[in-house]
Amino acid sequence: MRVLVTGATGLIGANVVKRLVETGHDVRAQVRPDTDRLEKLRPFDTEVCAVDLRDREGLAALVR
């Protein structure tokens, strides 16, 4: 299953990404454009997308 995780570099989000990847899901990880926490996601095979949650057009493209 393909899953979008918002806030993927946060404490909960990073753990959700880890668990989803471990169980075989295709994960798209939304992160803030200015985040300095991308190292949390490097161990996982995920598509990382830097999109602000206040950006309607960016979010629409993210969920397509």
All heavy atoms as TSV, in Angstrom:
chain	resi	resn	atom	element	x	y	z
A	1	MET	N	N	0.842	-1.166	0.000
A	1	MET	CA	C	0.000	0.000	0.000
A	1	MET	C	C	0.893	1.238	0.000
A	1	MET	O	O	1.931	1.256	0.647
A	1	MET	CB	C	-0.883	0.002	1.250
A	1	MET	CG	C	-1.720	1.229	1.367
A	1	MET	SD	S	-2.691	1.352	2.898
A	1	MET	CE	C	-3.688	-0.109	2.805
A	2	ARG	N	N	0.483	2.268	-0.692
A	2	ARG	CA	C	1.206	3.544	-0.703
A	2	ARG	C	C	0.610	4.432	0.382
A	2	ARG	O	O	-0.597	4.629	0.449
A	2	ARG	CB	C	1.072	4.214	-2.056
A	2	ARG	CG	C	1.946	5.422	-2.168
A	2	ARG	CD	C	2.120	5.799	-3.594
A	2	ARG	NE	N	3.432	6.422	-3.720
A	2	ARG	CZ	C	3.719	7.264	-4.667
A	2	ARG	NH1	N	2.846	7.550	-5.590
A	2	ARG	NH2	N	4.914	7.794	-4.716
A	3	VAL	N	N	1.492	4.987	1.237
A	3	VAL	CA	C	1.043	5.759	2.394
A	3	VAL	C	C	1.766	7.101	2.430
A	3	VAL	O	O	2.980	7.165	2.222
A	3	VAL	CB	C	1.343	4.988	3.702
A	3	VAL	CG1	C	0.883	5.761	4.913
A	3	VAL	CG2	C	0.711	3.610	3.671
A	4	LEU	N	N	1.028	8.165	2.731
A	4	LEU	CA	C	1.601	9.488	2.934
A	4	LEU	C	C	1.678	9.741	4.436
A	4	LEU	O	O	0.673	9.615	5.133
A	4	LEU	CB	C	0.733	10.566	2.281
A	4	LEU	CG	C	1.084	12.014	2.615
A	4	LEU	CD1	C	2.479	12.369	2.110
A	4	LEU	CD2	C	0.038	12.951	2.033
A	5	VAL	N	N	2.865	10.077	4.918
A	5	VAL	CA	C	3.049	10.419	6.328
A	5	VAL	C	C	3.439	11.884	6.400
A	5	VAL	O	O	4.471	12.286	5.864
A	5	VAL	CB	C	4.145	9.549	6.990
A	5	VAL	CG1	C	4.369	9.980	8.433
A	5	VAL	CG2	C	3.783	8.075	6.911
A	6	THR	N	N	2.593	12.692	7.044
A	6	THR	CA	C	2.931	14.091	7.244
A	6	THR	C	C	3.707	14.213	8.553
A	6	THR	O	O	3.532	13.415	9.466
A	6	THR	CB	C	1.679	14.987	7.292
A	6	THR	OG1	O	0.841	14.571	8.360
A	6	THR	CG2	C	0.912	14.912	5.975
A	7	GLY	N	N	4.568	15.209	8.616
A	7	GLY	CA	C	5.380	15.382	9.816
A	7	GLY	C	C	6.345	14.235	10.017
A	7	GLY	O	O	6.604	13.778	11.131
A	8	ALA	N	N	6.918	13.755	8.933
A	8	ALA	CA	C	7.706	12.524	8.952
A	8	ALA	C	C	9.025	12.626	9.710
A	8	ALA	O	O	9.618	11.599	10.033
A	8	ALA	CB	C	7.981	12.059	7.520
A	9	THR	N	N	9.490	13.819	10.016
A	9	THR	CA	C	10.732	13.926	10.780
A	9	THR	C	C	10.487	14.160	12.270
A	9	THR	O	O	11.429	14.258	13.046
A	9	THR	CB	C	11.628	15.060	10.241
A	9	THR	OG1	O	10.900	16.286	10.278
A	9	THR	CG2	C	12.122	14.753	8.847
A	10	GLY	N	N	9.237	14.220	12.671
A	10	GLY	CA	C	8.909	14.357	14.084
A	10	GLY	C	C	9.069	13.021	14.798
A	10	GLY	O	O	9.294	11.976	14.181
A	11	LEU	N	N	8.929	13.032	16.101
A	11	LEU	CA	C	9.099	11.822	16.901
A	11	LEU	C	C	8.128	10.724	16.469
A	11	LEU	O	O	8.532	9.596	16.184
A	11	LEU	CB	C	8.903	12.146	18.390
A	11	LEU	CG	C	9.012	10.962	19.335
A	11	LEU	CD1	C	10.418	10.393	19.315
A	11	LEU	CD2	C	8.610	11.364	20.740
A	12	ILE	N	N	6.874	11.046	16.406
A	12	ILE	CA	C	5.867	10.048	16.020
A	12	ILE	C	C	5.972	9.736	14.537
A	12	ILE	O	O	5.962	8.568	14.140
A	12	ILE	CB	C	4.460	10.538	16.387
A	12	ILE	CG1	C	4.335	10.630	17.915
A	12	ILE	CG2	C	3.397	9.601	15.819
A	12	ILE	CD1	C	3.075	11.302	18.395
A	13	GLY	N	N	6.083	10.766	13.703
A	13	GLY	CA	C	6.138	10.561	12.261
A	13	GLY	C	C	7.283	9.666	11.828
A	13	GLY	O	O	7.117	8.777	10.999
A	14	ALA	N	N	8.467	9.874	12.388
A	14	ALA	CA	C	9.628	9.059	12.025
A	14	ALA	C	C	9.429	7.603	12.424
A	14	ALA	O	O	9.810	6.690	11.683
A	14	ALA	CB	C	10.895	9.617	12.678
A	15	ASN	N	N	8.795	7.369	13.565
A	15	ASN	CA	C	8.520	6.000	13.990
A	15	ASN	C	C	7.457	5.340	13.123
A	15	ASN	O	O	7.535	4.146	12.839
A	15	ASN	CB	C	8.125	5.970	15.463
A	15	ASN	CG	C	9.322	6.122	16.367
A	15	ASN	OD1	O	10.242	5.313	16.326
A	15	ASN	ND2	N	9.339	7.169	17.152
A	16	VAL	N	N	6.481	6.120	12.677
A	16	VAL	CA	C	5.458	5.596	11.765
A	16	VAL	C	C	6.100	5.221	10.433
A	16	VAL	O	O	5.832	4.149	9.882
A	16	VAL	CB	C	4.315	6.618	11.579
A	16	VAL	CG1	C	3.392	6.207	10.445
A	16	VAL	CG2	C	3.535	6.781	12.875
A	17	VAL	N	N	6.962	6.098	9.915
A	17	VAL	CA	C	7.671	5.804	8.660
A	17	VAL	C	C	8.462	4.508	8.804
A	17	VAL	O	O	8.388	3.618	7.954
A	17	VAL	CB	C	8.598	6.969	8.254
A	17	VAL	CG1	C	9.539	6.548	7.132
A	17	VAL	CG2	C	7.786	8.182	7.839
A	18	LYS	N	N	9.213	4.394	9.868
A	18	LYS	CA	C	10.034	3.193	10.102
A	18	LYS	C	C	9.180	1.931	10.080
A	18	LYS	O	O	9.493	0.955	9.398
A	18	LYS	CB	C	10.750	3.313	11.441
A	18	LYS	CG	C	11.575	2.099	11.788
A	18	LYS	CD	C	12.231	2.254	13.155
A	18	LYS	CE	C	13.108	1.031	13.390
A	18	LYS	NZ	N	13.093	0.586	14.745
A	19	ARG	N	N	8.093	1.946	10.812
A	19	ARG	CA	C	7.223	0.764	10.908
A	19	ARG	C	C	6.582	0.431	9.558
A	19	ARG	O	O	6.509	-0.738	9.170
A	19	ARG	CB	C	6.153	1.013	11.966
A	19	ARG	CG	C	5.236	-0.125	12.175
A	19	ARG	CD	C	5.919	-1.254	12.865
A	19	ARG	NE	N	4.915	-2.256	13.185
A	19	ARG	CZ	C	5.174	-3.510	13.369
A	19	ARG	NH1	N	6.413	-3.932	13.325
A	19	ARG	NH2	N	4.232	-4.348	13.634
A	20	LEU	N	N	6.128	1.441	8.849
A	20	LEU	CA	C	5.505	1.204	7.547
A	20	LEU	C	C	6.492	0.608	6.554
A	20	LEU	O	O	6.159	-0.328	5.815
A	20	LEU	CB	C	4.910	2.498	6.995
A	20	LEU	CG	C	3.647	3.001	7.685
A	20	LEU	CD1	C	3.329	4.422	7.233
A	20	LEU	CD2	C	2.470	2.072	7.405
A	21	VAL	N	N	7.702	1.147	6.523
A	21	VAL	CA	C	8.722	0.624	5.611
A	21	VAL	C	C	9.067	-0.817	5.985
A	21	VAL	O	O	9.191	-1.680	5.117
A	21	VAL	CB	C	9.976	1.528	5.611
A	21	VAL	CG1	C	11.129	0.874	4.882
A	21	VAL	CG2	C	9.644	2.875	4.986
A	22	GLU	N	N	9.215	-1.083	7.277
A	22	GLU	CA	C	9.541	-2.440	7.734
A	22	GLU	C	C	8.474	-3.454	7.362
A	22	GLU	O	O	8.779	-4.628	7.148
A	22	GLU	CB	C	9.722	-2.454	9.255
A	22	GLU	CG	C	10.978	-1.794	9.738
A	22	GLU	CD	C	11.066	-1.697	11.246
A	22	GLU	OE1	O	10.053	-1.904	11.956
A	22	GLU	OE2	O	12.169	-1.402	11.729
A	23	THR	N	N	7.235	-3.014	7.262
A	23	THR	CA	C	6.151	-3.939	6.915
A	23	THR	C	C	5.830	-3.938	5.423
A	23	THR	O	O	4.812	-4.485	5.004
A	23	THR	CB	C	4.887	-3.634	7.744
A	23	THR	OG1	O	4.505	-2.276	7.550
A	23	THR	CG2	C	5.127	-3.904	9.221
A	24	GLY	N	N	6.706	-3.290	4.617
A	24	GLY	CA	C	6.594	-3.411	3.173
A	24	GLY	C	C	5.771	-2.362	2.453
A	24	GLY	O	O	5.468	-2.521	1.271
A	25	HIS	N	N	5.410	-1.296	3.116
A	25	HIS	CA	C	4.618	-0.255	2.470
A	25	HIS	C	C	5.505	0.716	1.697
A	25	HIS	O	O	6.671	0.900	2.016
A	25	HIS	CB	C	3.802	0.519	3.514
A	25	HIS	CG	C	2.771	-0.323	4.186
A	25	HIS	ND1	N	1.581	-0.671	3.595
A	25	HIS	CD2	C	2.774	-0.916	5.401
A	25	HIS	CE1	C	0.887	-1.423	4.417
A	25	HIS	NE2	N	1.601	-1.589	5.526
A	26	ASP	N	N	4.929	1.327	0.686
A	26	ASP	CA	C	5.576	2.362	-0.113
A	26	ASP	C	C	5.238	3.694	0.555
A	26	ASP	O	O	4.071	4.092	0.586
A	26	ASP	CB	C	5.040	2.305	-1.542
A	26	ASP	CG	C	5.659	3.335	-2.450
A	26	ASP	OD1	O	6.724	3.877	-2.106
A	26	ASP	OD2	O	5.069	3.596	-3.506
A	27	VAL	N	N	6.244	4.374	1.116
A	27	VAL	CA	C	5.994	5.560	1.932
A	27	VAL	C	C	6.443	6.833	1.236
A	27	VAL	O	O	7.556	6.919	0.723
A	27	VAL	CB	C	6.716	5.436	3.300
A	27	VAL	CG1	C	6.521	6.694	4.129
A	27	VAL	CG2	C	6.217	4.215	4.051
A	28	ARG	N	N	5.567	7.808	1.239
A	28	ARG	CA	C	5.891	9.170	0.811
A	28	ARG	C	C	5.896	9.995	2.097
A	28	ARG	O	O	4.904	10.045	2.819
A	28	ARG	CB	C	4.841	9.700	-0.152
A	28	ARG	CG	C	5.100	11.131	-0.597
A	28	ARG	CD	C	4.087	11.586	-1.602
A	28	ARG	NE	N	4.489	11.097	-2.917
A	28	ARG	CZ	C	3.847	11.382	-4.035
A	28	ARG	NH1	N	2.765	12.128	-3.997
A	28	ARG	NH2	N	4.274	10.928	-5.176
A	29	ALA	N	N	7.024	10.638	2.384
A	29	ALA	CA	C	7.204	11.365	3.637
A	29	ALA	C	C	7.179	12.859	3.402
A	29	ALA	O	O	8.031	13.392	2.702
A	29	ALA	CB	C	8.526	10.958	4.271
A	30	GLN	N	N	6.208	13.545	4.003
A	30	GLN	CA	C	6.137	15.003	3.913
A	30	GLN	C	C	6.966	15.587	5.038
A	30	GLN	O	O	6.859	15.180	6.190
A	30	GLN	CB	C	4.685	15.481	4.030
A	30	GLN	CG	C	4.501	16.983	4.023
A	30	GLN	CD	C	4.622	17.602	5.406
A	30	GLN	OE1	O	4.305	16.985	6.415
A	30	GLN	NE2	N	5.106	18.836	5.447
A	31	VAL	N	N	7.817	16.539	4.681
A	31	VAL	CA	C	8.644	17.242	5.668
A	31	VAL	C	C	8.546	18.742	5.408
A	31	VAL	O	O	8.190	19.160	4.310
A	31	VAL	CB	C	10.127	16.792	5.607
A	31	VAL	CG1	C	10.254	15.315	5.877
A	31	VAL	CG2	C	10.751	17.153	4.276
A	32	ARG	N	N	8.875	19.533	6.416
A	32	ARG	CA	C	8.920	20.985	6.231
A	32	ARG	C	C	10.071	21.335	5.288
A	32	ARG	O	O	11.138	20.709	5.356
A	32	ARG	CB	C	9.155	21.689	7.556
A	32	ARG	CG	C	7.978	21.635	8.491
A	32	ARG	CD	C	8.341	22.268	9.809
A	32	ARG	NE	N	9.494	21.505	10.320
A	32	ARG	CZ	C	10.319	21.918	11.247
A	32	ARG	NH1	N	10.169	23.094	11.782
A	32	ARG	NH2	N	11.321	21.174	11.655
A	33	PRO	N	N	9.887	22.319	4.434
A	33	PRO	CA	C	10.960	22.699	3.507
A	33	PRO	C	C	12.254	23.112	4.207
A	33	PRO	O	O	13.328	22.920	3.663
A	33	PRO	CB	C	10.364	23.874	2.722
A	33	PRO	CG	C	8.895	23.670	2.797
A	33	PRO	CD	C	8.642	23.049	4.154
A	34	ASP	N	N	12.164	23.650	5.416
A	34	ASP	CA	C	13.357	24.130	6.117
A	34	ASP	C	C	13.856	23.168	7.205
A	34	ASP	O	O	14.645	23.563	8.058
A	34	ASP	CB	C	13.075	25.490	6.732
A	34	ASP	CG	C	11.949	25.452	7.759
A	34	ASP	OD1	O	11.215	24.442	7.812
A	34	ASP	OD2	O	11.785	26.432	8.511
A	35	THR	N	N	13.445	21.930	7.154
A	35	THR	CA	C	13.819	20.999	8.221
A	35	THR	C	C	15.316	20.698	8.224
A	35	THR	O	O	15.953	20.657	7.175
A	35	THR	CB	C	13.028	19.682	8.125
A	35	THR	OG1	O	13.305	18.904	9.302
A	35	THR	CG2	C	13.406	18.879	6.894
A	36	ASP	N	N	15.823	20.466	9.414
A	36	ASP	CA	C	17.214	20.041	9.558
A	36	ASP	C	C	17.272	18.623	10.134
A	36	ASP	O	O	18.275	18.204	10.676
A	36	ASP	CB	C	17.989	21.026	10.445
A	36	ASP	CG	C	17.403	21.126	11.846
A	36	ASP	OD1	O	16.306	20.589	12.088
A	36	ASP	OD2	O	18.044	21.759	12.708
A	37	ARG	N	N	16.172	17.898	9.977
A	37	ARG	CA	C	16.061	16.556	10.556
A	37	ARG	C	C	15.968	15.429	9.521
A	37	ARG	O	O	15.511	14.337	9.829
A	37	ARG	CB	C	14.824	16.481	11.440
A	37	ARG	CG	C	14.844	17.432	12.593
A	37	ARG	CD	C	13.579	17.286	13.373
A	37	ARG	NE	N	13.541	18.200	14.492
A	37	ARG	CZ	C	12.524	18.293	15.306
A	37	ARG	NH1	N	11.467	17.538	15.127
A	37	ARG	NH2	N	12.555	19.149	16.295
A	38	LEU	N	N	16.407	15.672	8.318
A	38	LEU	CA	C	16.294	14.651	7.273
A	38	LEU	C	C	17.085	13.390	7.586
A	38	LEU	O	O	16.774	12.318	7.060
A	38	LEU	CB	C	16.725	15.214	5.917
A	38	LEU	CG	C	15.747	16.198	5.285
A	38	LEU	CD1	C	16.329	16.750	4.002
A	38	LEU	CD2	C	14.406	15.547	5.038
A	39	GLU	N	N	18.088	13.491	8.458
A	39	GLU	CA	C	18.881	12.315	8.807
A	39	GLU	C	C	18.015	11.224	9.433
A	39	GLU	O	O	18.347	10.043	9.348
A	39	GLU	CB	C	20.034	12.682	9.743
A	39	GLU	CG	C	19.641	13.086	11.144
A	39	GLU	CD	C	19.169	14.535	11.283
A	39	GLU	OE1	O	19.274	15.315	10.322
A	39	GLU	OE2	O	18.673	14.878	12.364
A	40	LYS	N	N	16.881	11.588	10.018
A	40	LYS	CA	C	15.969	10.591	10.598
A	40	LYS	C	C	15.404	9.657	9.531
A	40	LYS	O	O	15.053	8.520	9.819
A	40	LYS	CB	C	14.807	11.272	11.315
A	40	LYS	CG	C	15.159	11.897	12.617
A	40	LYS	CD	C	13.894	12.426	13.272
A	40	LYS	CE	C	14.141	12.877	14.673
A	40	LYS	NZ	N	12.891	13.249	15.354
A	41	LEU	N	N	15.301	10.153	8.299
A	41	LEU	CA	C	14.678	9.367	7.235
A	41	LEU	C	C	15.681	8.674	6.326
A	41	LEU	O	O	15.306	7.823	5.530
A	41	LEU	CB	C	13.767	10.273	6.394
A	41	LEU	CG	C	12.637	10.959	7.164
A	41	LEU	CD1	C	11.868	11.888	6.231
A	41	LEU	CD2	C	11.708	9.939	7.793
A	42	ARG	N	N	16.949	9.009	6.416
A	42	ARG	CA	C	17.968	8.444	5.519
A	42	ARG	C	C	18.026	6.912	5.549
A	42	ARG	O	O	18.248	6.302	4.513
A	42	ARG	CB	C	19.335	9.031	5.827
A	42	ARG	CG	C	19.438	10.493	5.453
A	42	ARG	CD	C	20.859	10.946	5.273
A	42	ARG	NE	N	21.050	12.375	5.425
A	42	ARG	CZ	C	20.553	13.317	4.659
A	42	ARG	NH1	N	19.786	13.001	3.655
A	42	ARG	NH2	N	20.807	14.599	4.884
A	43	PRO	N	N	17.839	6.263	6.704
A	43	PRO	CA	C	17.927	4.794	6.714
A	43	PRO	C	C	16.779	4.089	5.974
A	43	PRO	O	O	16.839	2.888	5.749
A	43	PRO	CB	C	17.873	4.430	8.201
A	43	PRO	CG	C	18.124	5.680	8.943
A	43	PRO	CD	C	17.709	6.806	8.050
A	44	PHE	N	N	15.750	4.837	5.602
A	44	PHE	CA	C	14.559	4.207	5.045
A	44	PHE	C	C	14.380	4.538	3.570
A	44	PHE	O	O	14.684	5.637	3.130
A	44	PHE	CB	C	13.315	4.653	5.824
A	44	PHE	CG	C	13.489	4.526	7.301
A	44	PHE	CD1	C	13.556	5.646	8.107
A	44	PHE	CD2	C	13.630	3.287	7.889
A	44	PHE	CE1	C	13.735	5.537	9.474
A	44	PHE	CE2	C	13.819	3.160	9.252
A	44	PHE	CZ	C	13.869	4.292	10.052
A	45	ASP	N	N	13.851	3.577	2.842
A	45	ASP	CA	C	13.564	3.764	1.420
A	45	ASP	C	C	12.226	4.483	1.307
A	45	ASP	O	O	11.171	3.845	1.282
A	45	ASP	CB	C	13.524	2.405	0.720
A	45	ASP	CG	C	13.299	2.551	-0.775
A	45	ASP	OD1	O	13.584	3.630	-1.322
A	45	ASP	OD2	O	12.826	1.571	-1.379
A	46	THR	N	N	12.277	5.822	1.303
A	46	THR	CA	C	11.065	6.633	1.240
A	46	THR	C	C	11.230	7.724	0.200
A	46	THR	O	O	12.346	8.108	-0.147
A	46	THR	CB	C	10.765	7.323	2.586
A	46	THR	OG1	O	11.824	8.203	2.893
A	46	THR	CG2	C	10.562	6.336	3.700
A	47	GLU	N	N	10.122	8.221	-0.264
A	47	GLU	CA	C	10.116	9.400	-1.129
A	47	GLU	C	C	9.904	10.596	-0.206
A	47	GLU	O	O	8.848	10.708	0.425
A	47	GLU	CB	C	8.992	9.312	-2.149
A	47	GLU	CG	C	8.892	10.518	-3.039
A	47	GLU	CD	C	7.695	10.459	-3.969
A	47	GLU	OE1	O	6.966	9.456	-3.976
A	47	GLU	OE2	O	7.499	11.461	-4.677
A	48	VAL	N	N	10.886	11.458	-0.085
A	48	VAL	CA	C	10.797	12.613	0.800
A	48	VAL	C	C	10.345	13.817	-0.011
A	48	VAL	O	O	10.933	14.149	-1.039
A	48	VAL	CB	C	12.155	12.897	1.480
A	48	VAL	CG1	C	12.082	14.142	2.328
A	48	VAL	CG2	C	12.584	11.694	2.311
A	49	CYS	N	N	9.293	14.485	0.468
A	49	CYS	CA	C	8.735	15.642	-0.220
A	49	CYS	C	C	8.692	16.823	0.742
A	49	CYS	O	O	8.011	16.772	1.757
A	49	CYS	CB	C	7.325	15.341	-0.695
A	49	CYS	SG	S	7.224	13.930	-1.799
A	50	ALA	N	N	9.420	17.882	0.398
A	50	ALA	CA	C	9.444	19.084	1.228
A	50	ALA	C	C	8.303	19.999	0.819
A	50	ALA	O	O	8.383	20.709	-0.181
A	50	ALA	CB	C	10.788	19.790	1.078
A	51	VAL	N	N	7.220	19.939	1.587
A	51	VAL	CA	C	6.026	20.732	1.298
A	51	VAL	C	C	5.495	21.299	2.613
A	51	VAL	O	O	5.318	20.554	3.577
A	51	VAL	CB	C	4.922	19.867	0.636
A	51	VAL	CG1	C	3.649	20.675	0.435
A	51	VAL	CG2	C	5.392	19.285	-0.670
A	52	ASP	N	N	5.226	22.589	2.628
A	52	ASP	CA	C	4.630	23.226	3.796
A	52	ASP	C	C	3.148	22.842	3.840
A	52	ASP	O	O	2.463	22.908	2.818
A	52	ASP	CB	C	4.787	24.749	3.688
A	52	ASP	CG	C	4.446	25.457	4.971
A	52	ASP	OD1	O	3.345	25.231	5.525
A	52	ASP	OD2	O	5.276	26.250	5.440
A	53	LEU	N	N	2.649	22.470	5.006
A	53	LEU	CA	C	1.247	22.068	5.134
A	53	LEU	C	C	0.276	23.215	4.868
A	53	LEU	O	O	-0.905	22.984	4.641
A	53	LEU	CB	C	0.980	21.475	6.513
A	53	LEU	CG	C	1.611	20.112	6.770
A	53	LEU	CD1	C	1.315	19.659	8.198
A	53	LEU	CD2	C	1.119	19.074	5.783
A	54	ARG	N	N	0.757	24.441	4.855
A	54	ARG	CA	C	-0.093	25.591	4.544
A	54	ARG	C	C	-0.167	25.871	3.048
A	54	ARG	O	O	-0.918	26.744	2.614
A	54	ARG	CB	C	0.424	26.827	5.273
A	54	ARG	CG	C	0.381	26.668	6.798
A	54	ARG	CD	C	1.104	27.789	7.478
A	54	ARG	NE	N	2.539	27.626	7.192
A	54	ARG	CZ	C	3.492	28.384	7.691
A	54	ARG	NH1	N	3.202	29.387	8.477
A	54	ARG	NH2	N	4.753	28.173	7.399
A	55	ASP	N	N	0.564	25.126	2.247
A	55	ASP	CA	C	0.628	25.304	0.794
A	55	ASP	C	C	-0.389	24.380	0.121
A	55	ASP	O	O	-0.138	23.200	-0.097
A	55	ASP	CB	C	2.053	24.985	0.316
A	55	ASP	CG	C	2.212	25.038	-1.177
A	55	ASP	OD1	O	1.255	25.419	-1.902
A	55	ASP	OD2	O	3.308	24.691	-1.654
A	56	ARG	N	N	-1.565	24.929	-0.189
A	56	ARG	CA	C	-2.641	24.121	-0.745
A	56	ARG	C	C	-2.249	23.427	-2.048
A	56	ARG	O	O	-2.533	22.254	-2.253
A	56	ARG	CB	C	-3.890	24.973	-0.999
A	56	ARG	CG	C	-4.601	25.373	0.260
A	56	ARG	CD	C	-5.833	26.133	-0.082
A	56	ARG	NE	N	-6.909	25.143	-0.172
A	56	ARG	CZ	C	-8.171	25.447	-0.225
A	56	ARG	NH1	N	-8.547	26.689	-0.236
A	56	ARG	NH2	N	-9.084	24.501	-0.297
A	57	GLU	N	N	-1.606	24.156	-2.944
A	57	GLU	CA	C	-1.222	23.589	-4.241
A	57	GLU	C	C	-0.167	22.508	-4.046
A	57	GLU	O	O	-0.207	21.473	-4.709
A	57	GLU	CB	C	-0.721	24.676	-5.174
A	57	GLU	CG	C	-1.801	25.624	-5.619
A	57	GLU	CD	C	-1.272	26.749	-6.494
A	57	GLU	OE1	O	-0.127	26.657	-6.982
A	57	GLU	OE2	O	-2.015	27.733	-6.680
A	58	GLY	N	N	0.790	22.753	-3.164
A	58	GLY	CA	C	1.818	21.759	-2.874
A	58	GLY	C	C	1.228	20.488	-2.292
A	58	GLY	O	O	1.624	19.381	-2.663
A	59	LEU	N	N	0.263	20.645	-1.392
A	59	LEU	CA	C	-0.394	19.470	-0.796
A	59	LEU	C	C	-1.205	18.710	-1.825
A	59	LEU	O	O	-1.230	17.485	-1.834
A	59	LEU	CB	C	-1.286	19.894	0.362
A	59	LEU	CG	C	-0.567	20.272	1.643
A	59	LEU	CD1	C	-1.567	20.768	2.681
A	59	LEU	CD2	C	0.217	19.091	2.175
A	60	ALA	N	N	-1.893	19.458	-2.683
A	60	ALA	CA	C	-2.699	18.800	-3.719
A	60	ALA	C	C	-1.790	17.948	-4.619
A	60	ALA	O	O	-2.130	16.818	-4.970
A	60	ALA	CB	C	-3.465	19.837	-4.548
A	61	ALA	N	N	-0.634	18.491	-4.978
A	61	ALA	CA	C	0.312	17.734	-5.809
A	61	ALA	C	C	0.858	16.539	-5.046
A	61	ALA	O	O	1.092	15.472	-5.622
A	61	ALA	CB	C	1.443	18.646	-6.263
A	62	LEU	N	N	1.048	16.706	-3.746
A	62	LEU	CA	C	1.597	15.631	-2.925
A	62	LEU	C	C	0.675	14.422	-2.856
A	62	LEU	O	O	1.143	13.284	-2.860
A	62	LEU	CB	C	1.843	16.181	-1.505
A	62	LEU	CG	C	2.580	15.305	-0.520
A	62	LEU	CD1	C	3.977	14.999	-1.019
A	62	LEU	CD2	C	2.629	16.004	0.823
A	63	VAL	N	N	-0.619	14.638	-2.813
A	63	VAL	CA	C	-1.560	13.520	-2.674
A	63	VAL	C	C	-2.008	12.927	-4.007
A	63	VAL	O	O	-2.698	11.915	-4.032
A	63	VAL	CB	C	-2.788	13.889	-1.829
A	63	VAL	CG1	C	-2.375	14.243	-0.428
A	63	VAL	CG2	C	-3.575	15.023	-2.446
A	64	ARG	N	N	-1.613	13.542	-5.115
A	64	ARG	CA	C	-1.982	12.988	-6.431
A	64	ARG	C	C	-1.277	11.691	-6.692
A	64	ARG	O	O	-0.221	11.387	-6.293
A	64	ARG	CB	C	-1.633	13.969	-7.539
A	64	ARG	CG	C	-2.712	14.966	-7.720
A	64	ARG	CD	C	-2.500	15.771	-9.007
A	64	ARG	NE	N	-3.133	17.056	-8.808
A	64	ARG	CZ	C	-2.491	18.213	-8.680
A	64	ARG	NH1	N	-1.208	18.276	-8.806
A	64	ARG	NH2	N	-3.150	19.310	-8.470
